Amino acid sequence: MDTNQHRGPRVTGLGRLPERVDIYEVGPRDGLQNELRTLPTRDKARLIEALIAAGEKRIEVTSFVSPKWIPQLADAEELLRLVGRREGVTFSALVPNLKGLSRAKEAGLEEAAVFISASEAHSKKNINKSIAEAVAEARQTTEAALKAGLRVRGYLSTVWGCPYENEVPVSRVVEISRALVDGGIYQLSLGDTIGVGTPRQTDAILSALLEYIPVEKLALHLHDTRGTALANALVGLQMGVTTFDASIGGLGGCPYAPGAAGNLATEDIVYMLHGMGVQTGINLDKLVEAGMVAQELIGRKLAGKFLQAALGEREKKASRRAQT
């Protein structure tokens, strides 16, 4: 049963809740780029089709980073040709620089995403640039993308902590965030890349940012390495954030963040939101079907808790039917 029909009060003991939240699906890009196995393009398209069938409207499908660095996503142009354009669905892709932007424009991309790290060490490991160099390049790419008619989203990683530097100063996060927003991005996704965040820390980070940036320009991209992704998402929800990045089945991690577990599972946050009376436009039953597709293609069980619970219930029902 799709719990999206359960509606709670707008003001509860949890505070004022939004009526609707957007889910930004990152499984086909952030999820698959961390898999050792490279999926055939047709299989990636099949997964995207399943996500669309579940009602997902914002899907990051690939990356125009050099195939040398991320060979799993070397088929970006072919994949975009295969999935085509869908009415009411926005496809986006990671675009690191002007060269990547040129490829994205030729492929007919509607939305580009630039990315920065809040940690000098992670920035060097990830893209071999200092933060200052990365911000300058992101602003240059954003300006060119906007002139070409693309919307631009930004990612800021290692906001809650860095695998190399540990703590990241909130003041630095604010400074970089303001530079990216001033550069013209429509939304900034804040990443807990290694999944170290706690609710109090999330409150502190968002409180500092909201002094300068409207809440509608912020999104949360949370990893569940230590099991706190949903708790941090709830804090964000209470503070007015209405866009959350998530990955089907919890696919993903970061190739430059050792030990980082998967993203917040799409079906886990959708289940929580629907149970709180917050609409997403996503059908949970069909999202489970998409999770099944992802597991089949990856060849192993995924970490999403709701997905595994739902699949377990299906197995029990099938077993009981077989016994009657």
C-alpha positions as CSV (number, residue, x, y, z in Angstrom):
1,M,0.0,0.0,0.0
2,D,1.3,3.5,-0.9
3,T,1.4,5.5,2.4
4,N,1.4,8.7,0.3
5,Q,-2.3,8.9,1.0
6,H,-1.8,9.2,4.7
7,R,-1.9,12.9,5.5
8,G,-0.9,14.3,8.9
9,P,-1.4,17.8,10.3
10,R,0.9,20.5,8.9
11,V,1.9,21.5,12.4
12,T,2.9,18.7,14.8
13,G,5.2,18.0,17.7
14,L,7.9,17.9,15.0
15,G,7.2,21.4,14.1
16,R,5.7,22.8,10.8
17,L,6.1,20.3,8.0
18,P,6.0,21.1,4.3
19,E,3.1,19.6,2.3
20,R,5.4,18.3,-0.4
21,V,9.0,17.4,-0.9
22,D,11.0,16.8,-4.0
23,I,13.2,13.7,-4.3
24,Y,16.3,14.2,-6.5
25,E,17.3,10.7,-7.7
26,V,21.0,10.2,-7.9
27,G,21.2,6.4,-8.3
28,P,22.0,6.2,-12.0
29,R,24.9,8.5,-11.6
30,D,26.2,8.7,-8.0
31,G,25.1,5.1,-7.3
32,L,26.5,3.4,-10.4
33,Q,29.8,5.3,-10.5
34,N,30.8,3.6,-7.3
35,E,30.2,0.1,-8.6
36,L,33.2,-1.9,-9.8
37,R,31.0,-3.5,-12.5
38,T,30.1,-1.3,-15.5
39,L,26.5,-1.9,-16.6
40,P,25.6,-2.0,-20.3
41,T,23.8,1.2,-21.4
42,R,20.5,-0.7,-22.0
43,D,20.5,-1.8,-18.4
44,K,21.0,1.7,-17.1
45,A,18.1,2.8,-19.3
46,R,16.0,0.1,-17.9
47,L,16.7,1.3,-14.4
48,I,15.8,4.9,-15.3
49,E,12.6,3.7,-16.9
50,A,11.7,1.9,-13.6
51,L,12.4,5.1,-11.7
52,I,10.2,7.1,-14.0
53,A,7.4,4.5,-13.7
54,A,7.6,5.0,-9.9
55,G,6.9,8.7,-10.4
56,E,10.4,10.2,-10.1
57,K,10.6,13.5,-11.8
58,R,14.2,14.7,-11.2
59,I,16.9,12.1,-12.1
60,E,20.6,12.5,-12.4
61,V,21.4,10.0,-15.1
62,T,25.1,10.3,-15.8
63,S,28.3,12.3,-15.7
64,F,30.3,14.2,-18.4
65,V,33.5,13.7,-16.4
66,S,36.4,12.2,-18.4
67,P,35.8,8.5,-19.0
68,K,39.4,8.0,-17.8
69,W,38.4,9.0,-14.3
70,I,34.9,7.3,-14.2
71,P,34.8,4.6,-16.8
72,Q,31.5,3.3,-15.4
73,L,29.8,6.4,-17.0
74,A,31.7,6.6,-20.2
75,D,28.4,6.1,-22.2
76,A,26.8,9.4,-21.2
77,E,25.9,10.5,-24.8
78,E,24.6,7.1,-25.7
79,L,22.5,6.8,-22.6
80,L,20.8,10.2,-23.1
81,R,20.0,9.2,-26.7
82,L,18.5,6.0,-25.5
83,V,16.3,7.5,-22.7
84,G,15.3,10.5,-24.8
85,R,13.2,13.4,-23.3
86,R,10.2,12.8,-21.1
87,E,7.5,15.3,-20.5
88,G,7.6,16.4,-16.9
89,V,10.9,14.6,-16.1
90,T,14.2,16.5,-15.8
91,F,17.4,14.6,-16.5
92,S,20.6,16.1,-15.2
93,A,24.3,15.2,-15.3
94,L,27.5,16.1,-13.6
95,V,29.5,18.6,-15.7
96,P,33.0,19.3,-14.3
97,N,34.2,21.9,-16.8
98,L,33.7,23.6,-20.1
99,K,34.8,20.5,-22.1
100,G,32.2,18.5,-20.2
101,L,29.6,21.2,-20.8
102,S,30.2,21.1,-24.5
103,R,29.5,17.4,-24.5
104,A,26.4,17.9,-22.4
105,K,25.0,20.5,-24.7
106,E,25.6,18.4,-27.8
107,A,23.7,15.5,-26.0
108,G,20.7,17.8,-25.4
109,L,21.0,18.0,-21.6
110,E,18.6,20.3,-19.9
111,E,20.3,20.6,-16.5
112,A,23.9,20.5,-15.5
113,A,25.5,20.0,-12.1
114,V,28.8,21.4,-11.0
115,F,30.7,20.2,-7.9
116,I,33.0,21.5,-5.2
117,S,34.5,20.1,-2.1
118,A,34.6,21.9,1.2
119,S,37.8,20.2,2.1
120,E,41.2,21.1,0.5
121,A,42.5,17.6,0.8
122,H,39.4,16.0,-0.7
123,S,39.3,18.6,-3.5
124,K,42.9,17.7,-4.4
125,K,42.1,13.9,-4.3
126,N,38.9,14.3,-6.2
127,I,39.7,16.8,-9.0
128,N,43.4,17.7,-8.4
129,K,42.4,21.4,-7.7
130,S,42.4,23.7,-4.7
131,I,39.1,24.9,-3.5
132,A,39.7,28.3,-4.9
133,E,40.5,26.8,-8.3
134,A,37.5,24.6,-8.2
135,V,35.1,27.5,-7.3
136,A,36.5,29.6,-10.1
137,E,36.0,26.7,-12.6
138,A,32.5,26.0,-11.3
139,R,31.5,29.6,-11.7
140,Q,32.9,29.7,-15.2
141,T,31.1,26.5,-16.1
142,T,27.8,27.8,-14.5
143,E,28.0,31.1,-16.5
144,A,28.5,29.2,-19.8
145,A,25.7,26.8,-19.0
146,L,23.3,29.5,-18.2
147,K,24.1,31.3,-21.4
148,A,23.4,28.1,-23.2
149,G,20.0,27.8,-21.6
150,L,20.7,25.1,-19.1
151,R,19.7,25.2,-15.5
152,V,22.6,24.6,-13.1
153,R,22.7,22.8,-9.8
154,G,25.7,22.7,-7.4
155,Y,27.1,20.0,-5.2
156,L,29.2,20.8,-2.1
157,S,30.8,17.7,-0.7
158,T,32.4,16.9,2.6
159,V,30.3,19.5,4.4
160,W,29.9,17.4,7.6
161,G,33.4,16.0,7.6
162,C,36.3,14.9,5.4
163,P,38.1,11.5,5.2
164,Y,41.4,13.3,5.2
165,E,41.0,16.5,7.3
166,N,38.2,15.3,9.7
167,E,36.3,18.4,10.7
168,V,35.4,21.0,8.1
169,P,34.8,24.6,9.4
170,V,31.3,25.8,9.0
171,S,32.6,29.2,8.1
172,R,34.3,27.7,5.0
173,V,31.1,25.9,4.0
174,V,29.2,29.2,4.2
175,E,31.9,31.0,2.2
176,I,31.9,28.5,-0.6
177,S,28.1,28.1,-0.7
178,R,27.6,31.9,-1.0
179,A,30.1,32.0,-3.9
180,L,28.3,29.2,-5.8
181,V,24.8,30.6,-5.2
182,D,26.1,34.1,-6.3
183,G,27.4,32.4,-9.4
184,G,23.9,31.6,-10.6
185,I,23.1,28.0,-9.5
186,Y,19.4,27.5,-8.8
187,Q,20.1,25.0,-6.0
188,L,23.0,23.8,-3.8
189,S,23.1,20.3,-2.6
190,L,25.0,19.9,0.7
191,G,26.8,16.5,0.9
192,D,27.6,14.4,4.0
193,T,30.1,12.5,1.8
194,I,31.3,10.1,4.4
195,G,28.2,9.9,6.5
196,V,29.5,11.3,9.8
197,G,26.8,13.9,10.4
198,T,24.6,14.1,13.5
199,P,21.3,16.0,13.9
200,R,22.8,18.7,16.1
201,Q,25.6,19.3,13.5
202,T,23.0,19.4,10.7
203,D,21.1,22.1,12.7
204,A,24.3,24.1,13.1
205,I,25.3,23.9,9.4
206,L,21.8,24.9,8.2
207,S,21.4,27.6,10.7
208,A,24.7,29.2,9.5
209,L,23.8,28.9,5.9
210,L,20.2,30.2,6.3
211,E,21.7,33.5,7.5
212,Y,22.7,34.2,3.9
213,I,20.9,31.7,1.6
214,P,17.1,31.1,1.1
215,V,16.1,27.7,2.3
216,E,14.5,26.9,-1.1
217,K,18.0,27.0,-2.7
218,L,19.3,24.3,-0.4
219,A,19.1,20.5,-0.7
220,L,20.6,17.7,1.4
221,H,22.7,14.8,0.0
222,L,23.1,12.4,2.9
223,H,25.1,9.2,3.2
224,D,24.1,6.5,5.6
225,T,27.5,5.2,6.7
226,R,26.7,5.5,10.4
227,G,22.9,5.1,10.1
228,T,22.1,8.8,10.7
229,A,21.0,9.9,7.2
230,L,17.2,9.8,8.0
231,A,17.8,11.6,11.3
232,N,19.7,14.4,9.5
233,A,17.0,14.5,6.8
234,L,14.3,15.0,9.5
235,V,16.3,18.0,10.9
236,G,16.5,19.5,7.4
237,L,12.8,18.9,6.9
238,Q,12.0,20.7,10.1
239,M,14.2,23.6,9.1
240,G,12.4,24.0,5.8
241,V,14.5,22.0,3.3
242,T,12.2,20.5,0.6
243,T,14.7,18.8,-1.7
244,F,16.5,15.6,-0.7
245,D,18.9,13.7,-2.9
246,A,18.5,9.9,-2.6
247,S,19.6,6.8,-4.4
248,I,17.4,3.7,-5.2
249,G,18.2,1.0,-2.8
250,G,21.0,3.1,-1.2
251,L,23.3,2.6,-4.2
252,G,26.5,4.7,-4.1
253,G,29.3,6.1,-2.1
254,C,32.4,8.1,-3.1
255,P,35.4,6.7,-4.9
256,Y,37.6,9.4,-3.2
257,A,36.1,8.9,0.3
258,P,37.4,5.6,1.7
259,G,34.8,3.7,3.7
260,A,31.8,5.8,2.7
261,A,28.7,3.7,2.5
262,G,25.8,4.2,0.2
263,N,23.5,7.2,-0.2
264,L,20.2,7.6,1.7
265,A,17.9,5.1,0.1
266,T,15.1,6.7,-2.0
267,E,12.5,4.2,-0.7
268,D,13.5,4.8,3.0
269,I,13.1,8.6,2.9
270,V,9.9,8.3,0.8
271,Y,8.4,5.9,3.3
272,M,9.2,8.3,6.2
273,L,7.8,11.3,4.4
274,H,4.6,9.6,3.4
275,G,4.1,8.3,6.9
276,M,4.4,11.9,8.1
277,G,1.8,13.1,5.6
278,V,4.3,14.8,3.3
279,Q,3.7,14.2,-0.4
280,T,6.4,13.2,-2.9
281,G,4.4,12.1,-6.0
282,I,6.2,8.8,-5.8
283,N,4.5,5.4,-5.6
284,L,6.3,3.2,-3.0
285,D,5.1,-0.1,-4.5
286,K,6.6,0.9,-7.9
287,L,9.7,2.2,-6.2
288,V,10.2,-1.3,-4.7
289,E,9.9,-2.6,-8.3
290,A,12.7,-0.2,-9.3
291,G,14.7,-1.4,-6.4
292,M,14.3,-5.0,-7.6
293,V,15.5,-3.9,-11.0
294,A,18.6,-2.3,-9.4
295,Q,19.4,-5.4,-7.4
296,E,19.1,-7.6,-10.5
297,L,21.4,-5.4,-12.5
298,I,24.0,-5.0,-9.7
299,G,23.8,-8.7,-8.8
300,R,23.6,-8.3,-5.0
301,K,21.3,-7.2,-2.2
302,L,21.1,-3.4,-1.7
303,A,21.2,-1.7,1.7
304,G,17.8,0.1,1.5
305,K,15.9,-1.0,4.6
306,F,12.4,-0.5,3.3
307,L,13.3,-2.3,0.1
308,Q,14.5,-5.4,2.0
309,A,11.5,-5.3,4.3
310,A,9.1,-5.1,1.4
311,L,10.9,-7.9,-0.5
312,G,10.9,-10.0,2.7
313,E,7.1,-9.6,3.0
314,R,6.6,-10.6,-0.6
315,E,8.6,-13.7,-0.1
316,K,6.5,-14.7,2.9
317,K,3.3,-14.2,1.0
318,A,4.6,-16.2,-1.9
319,S,5.7,-19.0,0.5
320,R,2.2,-19.1,2.2
321,R,0.5,-19.2,-1.2
322,A,2.7,-22.1,-2.2
323,Q,1.7,-24.0,0.9
324,T,-2.0,-23.7,0.3
